[in-house]
Amino acid sequence: MVSRRIHLPLVILAGTVLSQVGTAVAEDFAGTVNTNADRWMYPFNATPGFRPGGSVFGFVTVPPSDSFDNRDAQNIIAFDTTGIVESGLGVDAYDIDSITVRMTLSGPASGPLDSTYDVWQTYLPASAPGAIPDSDPGRPIEIYAAGFRFGFTRLTWEEGTTFSVTGPFGTNNRTVYTAGFNGKGALIDVSSNINDQTDSTPLAIASFPGLSDGDTPPEGAVATFDIDLSDSRTRAWVADSLNDGRIVFAISSLIFASQGDGVLTQMYMRENALVTAGVRDPANISMSGSTGGAGCDIAGDINGDCQVDGADLGALLAAWGSSDPAADINGDGIVDGGDLGSLLANFGV
């Protein structure tokens, strides 16, 4: 269900004089929609876009293999967001309060629940140089932005699109992939971050309501991803997606699996008979926020609330010395005194 509430600008009447505080008209939005495209993104998936379930697992060898990505089996899920909020308002118009993505297990998980991030060294074999023991049982299931290559975009990719134009073998060659942000906010492929010896930052790690770390989630348990919106790069990516009217995520894990395993961490896809019968839910997204930033594009308004104040100053100082695009007001690639001057020039506006 979609709900909207209009907030009009505050107008103060004093005799015959009107004083308007703020210029933006904000409109709240909230709602939930189901996926309209989901894909088990695995090199040897013979039925792309038409599977009852999609599993997530990893592939890590030492020395690194260039045959397959570390995040070998991924689930790609796309949502038409126009059922929740109007598209095409401009990326600056979207202020997001919360996003939650859910996907239901179609069988028991292959191991215990881990709701914490595991650094890349913990995935190395114990005998490998630099290996670090995992301090807790299980491996996290993570959600990331989806990135695209070979000319595809979030608007042109479909669930039946080919896995890769170069074939199933090789790393970092997927049409759509698990993506993280670089320092400038651009999406980069993190499907093989163990091979690359780097950590990646997911948008969220799955929790399962009613279960605790160490429990093994059963069939029907709902992997719940509460997206972390504290990173300005994430907020910018979400706003760009909402402006396009489509948002696409990649769910992946480095849970180990071997050929012939009887139990994989598998999730219901929208074509599953139990989903079409209404017994199980397809992947869905809930979000809330507001629109209405038109007319308040003020240099220094980092948090997009149509005023430049202490909150923006705090955000700028927190990003000092970085290339955070939200705080890099003058666009010179670094957050420094030039950006501070621009902000102070509009302070109180």
Secondary structure, 3 states (H helix, E strand, C coil): CCEEEEECCEEEEECCEEEEECCCCEEEEEEEEECCEEEEECCCCCCCCCCCEEECEECCCCCCCCCCCCCCEEEEEEEEHHHCCCCCCCHHHEEEEEEEEEEEECCCCCCCCCCCCCCHHHHCCCCCCCCCCCCCCCCCEEEEEEEECCCCCCCCCCCCCCCCCCCCCCCCCCCEEEEEECCCCCEEECCCCCCCCCCCCCCEECECCCCCCCCCCCCCCEEEEECCCCCHHHHHHHHHHHHHCEEEEEEEECCECCCCCCCCCEEECCCCHHHHCCCCCCCEEEEEEEECCCCCCCCCCCCCCCCCCHHHHHHHHHCCCCCCCCCCCCCCCCCCHHHHHHHHHCCCC
